[in-house]
Amino acid sequence: MTTYTVTLANRENAQYAVNDRRPLLEQLRKKGVDLPYGCEYGGCITCAAKLTDGKVDQRRQVALNNRQIDNGYVILCVARATCDITLEIGVESHGKLYRNPFLDPLEPHELKADIASPKGP
């Protein structure tokens, strides 16, 4: 088990030690960080945060599209730190998380890969 440091940039750079085995949401909540969450399996975006530095493993998430991932969003209930990371949490970090699909529809490259790819016969 490897230990990393999570810095919460928009919470006065508070730092927390986490390991690479458990999801960030679980570990941060146990340390007293108040974070919203919903499904706890990566299927919604209630626990989304913005990763501003470092990398996480969030292969289990199914809620984010490519645009959201490219803008740095991670799903804390499934994301695991793979190095020291910096996050912005809370609604003030959600500036590019949501968008009105009628006013600004997603381009094919912004969709999830399996949605954008045509199915064979």
A tleap script that builds the chain and sets N, CA, C and O, in Angstrom:
source leaprc.protein.ff14SB
mol = sequence {
  NMET THR THR TYR THR VAL THR LEU ALA ASN
  ARG GLU ASN ALA GLN TYR ALA VAL ASN ASP
  ARG ARG PRO LEU LEU GLU GLN LEU ARG LYS
  LYS GLY VAL ASP LEU PRO TYR GLY CYS GLU
  TYR GLY GLY CYS ILE THR CYS ALA ALA LYS
  LEU THR ASP GLY LYS VAL ASP GLN ARG ARG
  GLN VAL ALA LEU ASN ASN ARG GLN ILE ASP
  ASN GLY TYR VAL ILE LEU CYS VAL ALA ARG
  ALA THR CYS ASP ILE THR LEU GLU ILE GLY
  VAL GLU SER HIE GLY LYS LEU TYR ARG ASN
  PRO PHE LEU ASP PRO LEU GLU PRO HIE GLU
  LEU LYS ALA ASP ILE ALA SER PRO LYS GLY
  CPRO
}
set mol.1.N position { 0.859 -1.187 0.000 }
set mol.1.CA position { 0.000 0.000 0.000 }
set mol.1.C position { 0.897 1.239 0.000 }
set mol.1.O position { 1.839 1.349 0.785 }
set mol.2.N position { 0.581 2.157 -0.893 }
set mol.2.CA position { 1.336 3.393 -1.011 }
set mol.2.C position { 0.493 4.547 -0.483 }
set mol.2.O position { -0.721 4.579 -0.686 }
set mol.3.N position { 1.137 5.492 0.194 }
set mol.3.CA position { 0.451 6.660 0.755 }
set mol.3.C position { 0.802 7.897 -0.059 }
set mol.3.O position { 1.956 8.115 -0.429 }
set mol.4.N position { -0.235 8.709 -0.331 }
set mol.4.CA position { -0.065 9.954 -1.074 }
set mol.4.C position { -0.714 11.092 -0.302 }
set mol.4.O position { -1.466 10.870 0.647 }
set mol.5.N position { -0.412 12.313 -0.727 }
set mol.5.CA position { -1.002 13.498 -0.118 }
set mol.5.C position { -2.031 14.098 -1.064 }
set mol.5.O position { -1.757 14.308 -2.245 }
set mol.6.N position { -3.227 14.372 -0.529 }
set mol.6.CA position { -4.265 15.085 -1.258 }
set mol.6.C position { -4.302 16.504 -0.703 }
set mol.6.O position { -4.462 16.703 0.501 }
set mol.7.N position { -4.153 17.482 -1.583 }
set mol.7.CA position { -4.259 18.890 -1.205 }
set mol.7.C position { -5.572 19.419 -1.745 }
set mol.7.O position { -5.868 19.259 -2.929 }
set mol.8.N position { -6.365 20.050 -0.885 }
set mol.8.CA position { -7.632 20.658 -1.300 }
set mol.8.C position { -7.380 22.139 -1.507 }
set mol.8.O position { -7.417 22.928 -0.563 }
set mol.9.N position { -7.120 22.512 -2.768 }
set mol.9.CA position { -6.687 23.864 -3.114 }
set mol.9.C position { -7.671 24.931 -2.675 }
set mol.9.O position { -7.263 25.994 -2.208 }
set mol.10.N position { -8.968 24.661 -2.820 }
set mol.10.CA position { -9.953 25.686 -2.473 }
set mol.10.C position { -10.480 25.516 -1.050 }
set mol.10.O position { -11.547 26.028 -0.713 }
set mol.11.N position { -9.741 24.810 -0.232 }
set mol.11.CA position { -10.037 24.674 1.199 }
set mol.11.C position { -8.765 24.983 1.984 }
set mol.11.O position { -8.324 24.207 2.833 }
set mol.12.N position { -8.189 26.151 1.667 }
set mol.12.CA position { -6.984 26.651 2.333 }
set mol.12.C position { -5.816 25.681 2.230 }
set mol.12.O position { -4.994 25.588 3.142 }
set mol.13.N position { -5.746 24.962 1.119 }
set mol.13.CA position { -4.681 23.995 0.861 }
set mol.13.C position { -4.544 22.943 1.959 }
set mol.13.O position { -3.443 22.484 2.260 }
set mol.14.N position { -5.673 22.572 2.548 }
set mol.14.CA position { -5.660 21.503 3.552 }
set mol.14.C position { -5.100 20.236 2.926 }
set mol.14.O position { -5.375 19.938 1.764 }
set mol.15.N position { -4.313 19.489 3.697 }
set mol.15.CA position { -3.693 18.280 3.172 }
set mol.15.C position { -4.092 17.064 3.996 }
set mol.15.O position { -4.242 17.131 5.216 }
set mol.16.N position { -4.260 15.949 3.288 }
set mol.16.CA position { -4.671 14.694 3.900 }
set mol.16.C position { -3.874 13.556 3.299 }
set mol.16.O position { -3.630 13.524 2.093 }
set mol.17.N position { -3.468 12.616 4.149 }
set mol.17.CA position { -2.789 11.410 3.666 }
set mol.17.C position { -3.843 10.393 3.261 }
set mol.17.O position { -4.786 10.131 4.008 }
set mol.18.N position { -3.677 9.819 2.071 }
set mol.18.CA position { -4.579 8.783 1.570 }
set mol.18.C position { -3.735 7.645 1.015 }
set mol.18.O position { -2.546 7.812 0.744 }
set mol.19.N position { -4.361 6.491 0.850 }
set mol.19.CA position { -3.644 5.371 0.249 }
set mol.19.C position { -4.195 5.097 -1.150 }
set mol.19.O position { -5.189 5.689 -1.571 }
set mol.20.N position { -3.540 4.203 -1.845 }
set mol.20.CA position { -3.930 3.896 -3.222 }
set mol.20.C position { -4.941 2.756 -3.308 }
set mol.20.O position { -5.290 2.331 -4.410 }
set mol.21.N position { -5.417 2.251 -2.170 }
set mol.21.CA position { -6.320 1.101 -2.185 }
set mol.21.C position { -7.791 1.441 -2.032 }
set mol.21.O position { -8.644 0.669 -2.469 }
set mol.22.N position { -8.106 2.557 -1.435 }
set mol.22.CA position { -9.498 2.903 -1.157 }
set mol.22.C position { -9.880 4.154 -1.939 }
set mol.22.O position { -9.017 4.988 -2.215 }
set mol.23.N position { -11.153 4.305 -2.303 }
set mol.23.CA position { -11.592 5.511 -3.018 }
set mol.23.C position { -11.364 6.777 -2.194 }
set mol.23.O position { -11.428 6.762 -0.965 }
set mol.24.N position { -11.098 7.858 -2.894 }
set mol.24.CA position { -10.833 9.136 -2.235 }
set mol.24.C position { -12.008 9.602 -1.385 }
set mol.24.O position { -11.805 10.105 -0.280 }
set mol.25.N position { -13.227 9.444 -1.879 }
set mol.25.CA position { -14.402 9.876 -1.124 }
set mol.25.C position { -14.425 9.215 0.251 }
set mol.25.O position { -14.588 9.895 1.263 }
set mol.26.N position { -14.268 7.926 0.291 }
set mol.26.CA position { -14.296 7.182 1.550 }
set mol.26.C position { -13.219 7.678 2.516 }
set mol.26.O position { -13.494 7.920 3.691 }
set mol.27.N position { -12.006 7.825 2.017 }
set mol.27.CA position { -10.891 8.220 2.875 }
set mol.27.C position { -11.028 9.658 3.377 }
set mol.27.O position { -10.775 9.929 4.551 }
set mol.28.N position { -11.426 10.576 2.501 }
set mol.28.CA position { -11.551 11.974 2.916 }
set mol.28.C position { -12.707 12.162 3.899 }
set mol.28.O position { -12.585 12.926 4.857 }
set mol.29.N position { -13.822 11.476 3.671 }
set mol.29.CA position { -14.948 11.577 4.607 }
set mol.29.C position { -14.562 11.045 5.982 }
set mol.29.O position { -14.974 11.610 6.995 }
set mol.30.N position { -13.783 9.975 6.037 }
set mol.30.CA position { -13.327 9.434 7.324 }
set mol.30.C position { -12.427 10.422 8.059 }
set mol.30.O position { -12.308 10.371 9.283 }
set mol.31.N position { -11.797 11.317 7.311 }
set mol.31.CA position { -10.924 12.331 7.908 }
set mol.31.C position { -11.685 13.620 8.223 }
set mol.31.O position { -11.083 14.618 8.618 }
set mol.32.N position { -13.010 13.596 8.049 }
set mol.32.CA position { -13.832 14.732 8.416 }
set mol.32.C position { -14.117 15.730 7.318 }
set mol.32.O position { -14.708 16.776 7.587 }
set mol.33.N position { -13.717 15.443 6.082 }
set mol.33.CA position { -13.992 16.349 4.963 }
set mol.33.C position { -15.447 16.124 4.538 }
set mol.33.O position { -15.840 15.008 4.198 }
set mol.34.N position { -16.235 17.195 4.564 }
set mol.34.CA position { -17.650 17.112 4.198 }
set mol.34.C position { -17.779 17.167 2.683 }
set mol.34.O position { -17.558 18.208 2.064 }
set mol.35.N position { -18.138 16.039 2.100 }
set mol.35.CA position { -18.263 15.934 0.648 }
set mol.35.C position { -19.626 15.354 0.290 }
set mol.35.O position { -20.104 14.434 0.954 }
set mol.36.N position { -20.250 15.886 -0.753 }
set mol.36.CA position { -21.517 15.298 -1.198 }
set mol.36.C position { -21.261 13.985 -1.934 }
set mol.36.O position { -20.205 13.803 -2.538 }
set mol.37.N position { -22.218 13.086 -1.881 }
set mol.37.CA position { -22.115 11.849 -2.641 }
set mol.37.C position { -23.507 11.302 -2.883 }
set mol.37.O position { -24.460 11.663 -2.192 }
set mol.38.N position { -23.613 10.439 -3.857 }
set mol.38.CA position { -24.900 9.845 -4.209 }
set mol.38.C position { -24.789 8.340 -4.300 }
set mol.38.O position { -24.971 7.634 -3.308 }
set mol.39.N position { -24.492 7.854 -5.480 }
set mol.39.CA position { -24.560 6.416 -5.769 }
set mol.39.C position { -23.437 5.603 -5.131 }
set mol.39.O position { -23.652 4.443 -4.779 }
set mol.40.N position { -22.277 6.163 -4.977 }
set mol.40.CA position { -21.068 5.512 -4.463 }
set mol.40.C position { -20.533 4.388 -5.350 }
set mol.40.O position { -19.803 3.522 -4.869 }
set mol.41.N position { -20.885 4.389 -6.636 }
set mol.41.CA position { -20.293 3.414 -7.554 }
set mol.41.C position { -19.842 4.050 -8.865 }
set mol.41.O position { -19.531 3.327 -9.811 }
set mol.42.N position { -19.798 5.369 -8.951 }
set mol.42.CA position { -19.297 6.042 -10.143 }
set mol.42.C position { -20.320 6.302 -11.220 }
set mol.42.O position { -19.958 6.639 -12.348 }
set mol.43.N position { -21.608 6.150 -10.894 }
set mol.43.CA position { -22.650 6.294 -11.898 }
set mol.43.C position { -23.323 7.645 -11.939 }
set mol.43.O position { -24.105 7.905 -12.853 }
set mol.44.N position { -23.049 8.517 -10.984 }
set mol.44.CA position { -23.618 9.868 -11.009 }
set mol.44.C position { -22.461 10.857 -10.852 }
set mol.44.O position { -21.308 10.439 -10.749 }
set mol.45.N position { -22.742 12.128 -10.833 }
set mol.45.CA position { -21.657 13.101 -10.690 }
set mol.45.C position { -21.788 13.919 -9.412 }
set mol.45.O position { -21.243 15.019 -9.316 }
set mol.46.N position { -22.503 13.388 -8.438 }
set mol.46.CA position { -22.693 14.105 -7.174 }
set mol.46.C position { -21.369 14.386 -6.486 }
set mol.46.O position { -21.193 15.467 -5.924 }
set mol.47.N position { -20.437 13.452 -6.510 }
set mol.47.CA position { -19.159 13.613 -5.805 }
set mol.47.C position { -18.036 14.103 -6.709 }
set mol.47.O position { -16.864 13.956 -6.362 }
set mol.48.N position { -18.366 14.679 -7.851 }
set mol.48.CA position { -17.330 15.152 -8.774 }
set mol.48.C position { -16.474 16.236 -8.129 }
set mol.48.O position { -16.961 17.067 -7.363 }
set mol.49.N position { -15.197 16.204 -8.457 }
set mol.49.CA position { -14.239 17.223 -8.024 }
set mol.49.C position { -13.336 17.509 -9.210 }
set mol.49.O position { -13.287 16.736 -10.168 }
set mol.50.N position { -12.621 18.626 -9.140 }
set mol.50.CA position { -11.709 18.981 -10.234 }
set mol.50.C position { -10.278 18.670 -9.815 }
set mol.50.O position { -9.779 19.187 -8.817 }
set mol.51.N position { -9.636 17.821 -10.593 }
set mol.51.CA position { -8.244 17.463 -10.368 }
set mol.51.C position { -7.379 18.513 -11.064 }
set mol.51.O position { -7.413 18.637 -12.288 }
set mol.52.N position { -6.606 19.267 -10.283 }
set mol.52.CA position { -5.781 20.322 -10.868 }
set mol.52.C position { -4.313 19.946 -10.948 }
set mol.52.O position { -3.533 20.613 -11.629 }
set mol.53.N position { -3.929 18.872 -10.249 }
set mol.53.CA position { -2.547 18.404 -10.326 }
set mol.53.C position { -2.502 16.935 -9.925 }
set mol.53.O position { -3.199 16.515 -9.002 }
set mol.54.N position { -1.679 16.158 -10.625 }
set mol.54.CA position { -1.527 14.743 -10.322 }
set mol.54.C position { -2.432 13.877 -11.171 }
set mol.54.O position { -3.046 14.339 -12.133 }
set mol.55.N position { -2.505 12.592 -10.790 }
set mol.55.CA position { -3.310 11.632 -11.542 }
set mol.55.C position { -4.042 10.708 -10.590 }
set mol.55.O position { -3.583 10.429 -9.482 }
set mol.56.N position { -5.192 10.240 -11.051 }
set mol.56.CA position { -5.968 9.260 -10.299 }
set mol.56.C position { -6.355 8.117 -11.219 }
set mol.56.O position { -6.346 8.253 -12.443 }
set mol.57.N position { -6.690 6.998 -10.617 }
set mol.57.CA position { -7.255 5.877 -11.354 }
set mol.57.C position { -8.753 5.918 -11.104 }
set mol.57.O position { -9.203 5.691 -9.981 }
set mol.58.N position { -9.525 6.206 -12.141 }
set mol.58.CA position { -10.980 6.236 -12.004 }
set mol.58.C position { -11.639 5.404 -13.096 }
set mol.58.O position { -12.677 5.778 -13.642 }
set mol.59.N position { -11.025 4.282 -13.400 }
set mol.59.CA position { -11.541 3.423 -14.464 }
set mol.59.C position { -12.963 2.947 -14.212 }
set mol.59.O position { -13.662 2.601 -15.164 }
set mol.60.N position { -13.407 2.920 -12.984 }
set mol.60.CA position { -14.751 2.416 -12.679 }
set mol.60.C position { -15.853 3.444 -12.891 }
set mol.60.O position { -17.030 3.089 -12.843 }
set mol.61.N position { -15.510 4.695 -13.121 }
set mol.61.CA position { -16.557 5.704 -13.289 }
set mol.61.C position { -17.242 5.525 -14.635 }
set mol.61.O position { -16.607 5.159 -15.624 }
set mol.62.N position { -18.534 5.784 -14.663 }
set mol.62.CA position { -19.299 5.708 -15.909 }
set mol.62.C position { -20.089 6.983 -16.170 }
set mol.62.O position { -20.792 7.069 -17.177 }
set mol.63.N position { -19.992 7.970 -15.294 }
set mol.63.CA position { -20.841 9.157 -15.375 }
set mol.63.C position { -20.254 10.287 -16.216 }
set mol.63.O position { -21.011 11.055 -16.810 }
set mol.64.N position { -18.946 10.408 -16.284 }
set mol.64.CA position { -18.332 11.535 -16.978 }
set mol.64.C position { -18.168 11.256 -18.460 }
set mol.64.O position { -17.862 10.135 -18.867 }
set mol.65.N position { -18.378 12.304 -19.272 }
set mol.65.CA position { -18.081 12.184 -20.697 }
set mol.65.C position { -16.655 12.689 -20.943 }
set mol.65.O position { -16.006 13.192 -20.026 }
set mol.66.N position { -16.179 12.555 -22.160 }
set mol.66.CA position { -14.800 12.945 -22.478 }
set mol.66.C position { -14.541 14.428 -22.227 }
set mol.66.O position { -13.449 14.793 -21.790 }
set mol.67.N position { -15.520 15.286 -22.492 }
set mol.67.CA position { -15.329 16.718 -22.239 }
set mol.67.C position { -15.076 16.973 -20.763 }
set mol.67.O position { -14.185 17.748 -20.417 }
set mol.68.N position { -15.840 16.341 -19.894 }
set mol.68.CA position { -15.676 16.539 -18.457 }
set mol.68.C position { -14.325 16.003 -17.976 }
set mol.68.O position { -13.654 16.628 -17.155 }
set mol.69.N position { -13.942 14.852 -18.494 }
set mol.69.CA position { -12.640 14.292 -18.127 }
set mol.69.C position { -11.516 15.194 -18.619 }
set mol.69.O position { -10.556 15.438 -17.888 }
set mol.70.N position { -11.625 15.696 -19.858 }
set mol.70.CA position { -10.608 16.599 -20.396 }
set mol.70.C position { -10.507 17.891 -19.603 }
set mol.70.O position { -9.448 18.517 -19.571 }
set mol.71.N position { -11.605 18.300 -18.956 }
set mol.71.CA position { -11.597 19.496 -18.112 }
set mol.71.C position { -11.131 19.191 -16.692 }
set mol.71.O position { -11.167 20.069 -15.830 }
set mol.72.N position { -10.693 17.956 -16.438 }
set mol.72.CA position { -10.078 17.625 -15.155 }
set mol.72.C position { -10.997 17.039 -14.106 }
set mol.72.O position { -10.584 16.895 -12.955 }
set mol.73.N position { -12.220 16.699 -14.452 }
set mol.73.CA position { -13.136 16.204 -13.425 }
set mol.73.C position { -12.916 14.730 -13.114 }
set mol.73.O position { -12.622 13.920 -13.993 }
set mol.74.N position { -13.067 14.416 -11.844 }
set mol.74.CA position { -12.934 13.049 -11.345 }
set mol.74.C position { -14.134 12.736 -10.462 }
set mol.74.O position { -14.771 13.629 -9.903 }
set mol.75.N position { -14.419 11.458 -10.353 }
set mol.75.CA position { -15.512 10.980 -9.512 }
set mol.75.C position { -14.887 10.376 -8.252 }
set mol.75.O position { -14.291 9.301 -8.306 }
set mol.76.N position { -15.023 11.064 -7.131 }
set mol.76.CA position { -14.309 10.698 -5.911 }
set mol.76.C position { -14.704 9.346 -5.332 }
set mol.76.O position { -13.892 8.716 -4.654 }
set mol.77.N position { -15.923 8.883 -5.579 }
set mol.77.CA position { -16.345 7.614 -4.972 }
set mol.77.C position { -15.654 6.406 -5.579 }
set mol.77.O position { -15.689 5.321 -4.999 }
set mol.78.N position { -15.029 6.572 -6.734 }
set mol.78.CA position { -14.286 5.468 -7.347 }
set mol.78.C position { -12.820 5.811 -7.605 }
set mol.78.O position { -12.009 4.909 -7.814 }
set mol.79.N position { -12.465 7.090 -7.595 }
set mol.79.CA position { -11.094 7.518 -7.900 }
set mol.79.C position { -10.145 7.149 -6.764 }
set mol.79.O position { -10.452 7.307 -5.583 }
set mol.80.N position { -8.987 6.654 -7.171 }
set mol.80.CA position { -7.918 6.326 -6.229 }
set mol.80.C position { -6.677 7.109 -6.643 }
set mol.80.O position { -6.356 7.199 -7.828 }
set mol.81.N position { -5.991 7.668 -5.669 }
set mol.81.CA position { -4.774 8.426 -5.957 }
set mol.81.C position { -3.692 7.493 -6.477 }
set mol.81.O position { -3.539 6.372 -5.993 }
set mol.82.N position { -2.938 7.968 -7.473 }
set mol.82.CA position { -1.788 7.227 -7.985 }
set mol.82.C position { -0.489 8.001 -7.751 }
set mol.82.O position { 0.600 7.533 -8.084 }
set mol.83.N position { -0.629 9.200 -7.170 }
set mol.83.CA position { 0.502 10.056 -6.812 }
set mol.83.C position { -0.067 11.160 -5.920 }
set mol.83.O position { -1.267 11.160 -5.644 }
set mol.84.N position { 0.756 12.093 -5.467 }
set mol.84.CA position { 0.240 13.248 -4.746 }
set mol.84.C position { -0.654 14.033 -5.699 }
set mol.84.O position { -0.303 14.228 -6.863 }
set mol.85.N position { -1.810 14.485 -5.208 }
set mol.85.CA position { -2.760 15.172 -6.077 }
set mol.85.C position { -3.278 16.453 -5.420 }
set mol.85.O position { -3.210 16.624 -4.203 }
set mol.86.N position { -3.794 17.336 -6.260 }
set mol.86.CA position { -4.460 18.549 -5.801 }
set mol.86.C position { -5.854 18.565 -6.402 }
set mol.86.O position { -6.028 18.363 -7.604 }
set mol.87.N position { -6.846 18.808 -5.553 }
set mol.87.CA position { -8.245 18.848 -5.961 }
set mol.87.C position { -8.880 20.163 -5.593 }
set mol.87.O position { -8.451 20.836 -4.656 }
set mol.88.N position { -9.915 20.531 -6.344 }
set mol.88.CA position { -10.858 21.569 -5.945 }
set mol.88.C position { -12.172 20.833 -5.727 }
set mol.88.O position { -12.614 20.071 -6.586 }
set mol.89.N position { -12.789 21.061 -4.583 }
set mol.89.CA position { -14.016 20.348 -4.250 }
set mol.89.C position { -15.168 21.335 -4.089 }
set mol.89.O position { -14.951 22.543 -3.998 }
set mol.90.N position { -16.378 20.818 -4.055 }
set mol.90.CA position { -17.552 21.646 -3.840 }
set mol.90.C position { -18.061 22.275 -5.119 }
set mol.90.O position { -17.430 22.190 -6.172 }
set mol.91.N position { -19.218 22.909 -5.004 }
set mol.91.CA position { -19.877 23.457 -6.187 }
set mol.91.C position { -19.061 24.542 -6.880 }
set mol.91.O position { -19.217 24.750 -8.083 }
set mol.92.N position { -18.198 25.235 -6.151 }
set mol.92.CA position { -17.401 26.274 -6.805 }
set mol.92.C position { -16.392 25.684 -7.782 }
set mol.92.O position { -15.828 26.419 -8.592 }
set mol.93.N position { -16.152 24.388 -7.729 }
set mol.93.CA position { -15.242 23.738 -8.680 }
set mol.93.C position { -15.969 23.214 -9.916 }
set mol.93.O position { -15.330 22.669 -10.816 }
set mol.94.N position { -17.283 23.368 -9.976 }
set mol.94.CA position { -18.081 22.757 -11.039 }
set mol.94.C position { -18.337 23.654 -12.240 }
set mol.94.O position { -19.269 23.400 -13.002 }
set mol.95.N position { -17.539 24.692 -12.428 }
set mol.95.CA position { -17.750 25.642 -13.508 }
set mol.95.C position { -17.907 25.029 -14.889 }
set mol.95.O position { -18.755 25.477 -15.662 }
set mol.96.N position { -17.117 24.019 -15.220 }
set mol.96.CA position { -17.193 23.397 -16.539 }
set mol.96.C position { -17.760 21.984 -16.487 }
set mol.96.O position { -17.704 21.256 -17.478 }
set mol.97.N position { -18.306 21.593 -15.341 }
set mol.97.CA position { -18.853 20.246 -15.215 }
set mol.97.C position { -20.164 20.108 -15.971 }
set mol.97.O position { -20.393 19.109 -16.653 }
set mol.98.N position { -21.016 21.104 -15.850 }
set mol.98.CA position { -22.337 21.055 -16.477 }
set mol.98.C position { -22.393 21.992 -17.677 }
set mol.98.O position { -21.655 22.974 -17.748 }
set mol.99.N position { -23.274 21.677 -18.612 }
set mol.99.CA position { -23.553 22.605 -19.705 }
set mol.99.C position { -24.906 22.249 -20.288 }
set mol.99.O position { -25.343 21.100 -20.219 }
set mol.100.N position { -25.565 23.241 -20.863 }
set mol.100.CA position { -26.888 23.037 -21.437 }
set mol.100.C position { -26.730 22.358 -22.793 }
set mol.100.O position { -26.187 22.961 -23.719 }
set mol.101.N position { -27.195 21.112 -22.931 }
set mol.101.CA position { -26.997 20.392 -24.188 }
set mol.101.C position { -27.808 20.946 -25.355 }
set mol.101.O position { -27.519 20.626 -26.508 }
set mol.102.N position { -28.813 21.769 -25.077 }
set mol.102.CA position { -29.611 22.360 -26.150 }
set mol.102.C position { -28.948 23.613 -26.702 }
set mol.102.O position { -29.042 23.895 -27.896 }
set mol.103.N position { -28.278 24.363 -25.836 }
set mol.103.CA position { -27.582 25.572 -26.269 }
set mol.103.C position { -26.175 25.280 -26.777 }
set mol.103.O position { -25.655 25.997 -27.632 }
set mol.104.N position { -25.570 24.233 -26.253 }
set mol.104.CA position { -24.184 23.920 -26.578 }
set mol.104.C position { -24.004 22.401 -26.601 }
set mol.104.O position { -23.420 21.838 -25.675 }
set mol.105.N position { -24.502 21.724 -27.659 }
set mol.105.CA position { -24.444 20.260 -27.701 }
set mol.105.C position { -23.011 19.738 -27.781 }
set mol.105.O position { -22.112 20.416 -28.279 }
set mol.106.N position { -22.824 18.532 -27.284 }
set mol.106.CA position { -21.515 17.893 -27.337 }
set mol.106.C position { -21.172 17.488 -28.767 }
set mol.106.O position { -22.032 17.030 -29.520 }
set mol.107.N position { -19.930 17.661 -29.120 }
set mol.107.CA position { -19.408 17.178 -30.396 }
set mol.107.C position { -19.105 15.682 -30.231 }
set mol.107.O position { -18.929 15.217 -29.105 }
set mol.108.N position { -19.040 14.923 -31.330 }
set mol.108.CA position { -18.784 13.477 -31.214 }
set mol.108.C position { -17.537 13.126 -30.402 }
set mol.108.O position { -17.548 12.142 -29.663 }
set mol.109.N position { -16.458 13.914 -30.525 }
set mol.109.CA position { -15.235 13.599 -29.782 }
set mol.109.C position { -15.376 13.868 -28.283 }
set mol.109.O position { -14.528 13.437 -27.501 }
set mol.110.N position { -16.427 14.569 -27.873 }
set mol.110.CA position { -16.633 14.866 -26.458 }
set mol.110.C position { -17.480 13.804 -25.755 }
set mol.110.O position { -17.554 13.775 -24.526 }
set mol.111.N position { -18.112 12.941 -26.535 }
set mol.111.CA position { -18.921 11.880 -25.961 }
set mol.111.C position { -18.029 10.757 -25.443 }
set mol.111.O position { -16.827 10.740 -25.708 }
set mol.112.N position { -18.610 9.839 -24.718 }
set mol.112.CA position { -17.885 8.639 -24.330 }
set mol.112.C position { -17.557 7.861 -25.598 }
set mol.112.O position { -18.339 7.870 -26.549 }
set mol.113.N position { -16.431 7.202 -25.622 }
set mol.113.CA position { -15.965 6.507 -26.818 }
set mol.113.C position { -16.986 5.491 -27.317 }
set mol.113.O position { -17.199 5.388 -28.525 }
set mol.114.N position { -17.617 4.745 -26.432 }
set mol.114.CA position { -18.563 3.710 -26.887 }
set mol.114.C position { -19.862 4.301 -27.415 }
set mol.114.O position { -20.593 3.619 -28.133 }
set mol.115.N position { -20.169 5.544 -27.081 }
set mol.115.CA position { -21.371 6.203 -27.588 }
set mol.115.C position { -21.075 6.807 -28.969 }
set mol.115.O position { -21.922 6.771 -29.861 }
set mol.116.N position { -19.876 7.356 -29.134 }
set mol.116.CA position { -19.524 8.046 -30.372 }
set mol.116.C position { -19.196 7.081 -31.512 }
set mol.116.O position { -19.255 7.459 -32.682 }
set mol.117.N position { -18.855 5.853 -31.177 }
set mol.117.CA position { -18.453 4.891 -32.211 }
set mol.117.C position { -19.685 4.219 -32.818 }
set mol.117.O position { -20.567 3.756 -32.094 }
set mol.118.N position { -19.740 4.169 -34.142 }
set mol.118.CA position { -20.861 3.474 -34.771 }
set mol.118.C position { -20.780 1.973 -34.499 }
set mol.118.O position { -19.692 1.397 -34.462 }
set mol.119.N position { -21.911 1.364 -34.314 }
set mol.119.CA position { -21.980 -0.073 -34.073 }
set mol.119.C position { -21.962 -0.808 -35.406 }
set mol.119.O position { -22.536 -0.347 -36.393 }
set mol.120.N position { -21.306 -1.938 -35.418 }
set mol.120.CA position { -21.241 -2.758 -36.623 }
set mol.120.C position { -22.560 -3.480 -36.865 }
set mol.120.O position { -23.460 -3.433 -36.027 }
set mol.121.N position { -22.677 -4.161 -38.030 }
set mol.121.CA position { -23.927 -4.862 -38.376 }
set mol.121.C position { -24.245 -5.994 -37.439 }
set mol.121.O position { -25.261 -6.669 -37.609 }
savepdb mol mol.pdb
quit
